[in-house]
Amino acid sequence: MLPHPEETPDSLPAAAPAGPSVASAGAASPAMQAKSVLLVEDQSLVRAGMKTMLHMVEPELLITEAGSYDEALRKLQHYKIDFVLLDIDLRSEKSGLDLLAHIRAQELPVKVIMLSASDDRDTVMHCIASGASGYIAKSSGNESVFAEALSTVLNDGVFLPSSILAMARPSLPPDRLPAPKTLADFALSPRMTEVLFYLCQGMPNKSIARQMGISEGTVRKTYVSELLRHFKVTRRTELIIEVSRLGLRVPRPAPHTSA
């Protein structure tokens, strides 16, 4: 079990080998107690404020910090991290988006929530397309927003700003939006549900194919295409936004066994 974040950071356990990780789902409270967070923000005062806010939301959350891209790389290499709160603008040559790209390229089993002063659609869509599992606009970063974001991501959902979700179905006024659905309403096959889970965790098609033991082409041409049809969207990013807008929780797949 990870030590309390106020203990010496070097006492944190070594990182697990890179690669997708699928764990059994658990109750919300025990899951939170087991989670380790890397908070990446270049301004120390902002980091301190976010750390305090996170502990107000969940006192048992284990938090370690990084003030730069390079420091974050070292923490990810040496410590077991479950998810990352990552500022887009690290005020250096390397940005938060560069770190996100590294995390996905190395197939590290961590979820990433991006932090930014902006919540414009292009920026949010780019982050989701790059493999983020959530996005928090700092302008709305109070305890309730962090609480909702943490609960959503730790329970295998995708957290996005309300402004983006409101734009997901622009042809309908807010009072005419369809009633929330459950995943069962979409009648997905077990394999399609598994692909949807991995998509929502920010995994690229190549990693999904390796995890499932199928070709990348099968992931893209068969499963992703069929999911787009089911959710009536045309792009992968739109699919993830729709999952978030509907508040869907996609169950974790059972571990694969040899045939």
Salt bridges, closest charged atoms under 4 A:
GLU6 OE1 - HIS4 ND1 2.24
GLU6 OE2 - LYS51 NZ 3.85
GLU41 OE1 - LYS138 NZ 3.02
ASP42 OD2 - ARG91 NE 3.29
GLU65 OE1 - ARG47 NE 3.03
GLU65 OE2 - LYS51 NZ 3.13
GLU71 OE2 - LYS75 NZ 3.63
ASP82 OD1 - LYS80 NZ 2.91
ASP87 OD2 - LYS138 NZ 3.20
GLU107 OE2 - ARG210 NH1 2.34
ASP156 OD1 - LYS111 NZ 2.95
ASP156 OD1 - ARG252 NH2 2.94
GLU194 OE1 - ARG191 NH1 3.77
GLU194 OE2 - HIS256 NE2 2.46
GLU226 OE2 - ARG229 NH2 2.47
GLU226 OE2 - HIS230 ND1 3.77
GLU238 OE2 - ARG235 NH1 3.17
GLU242 OE2 - ARG169 NH2 3.26
GLU242 OE2 - ARG245 NH2 2.71
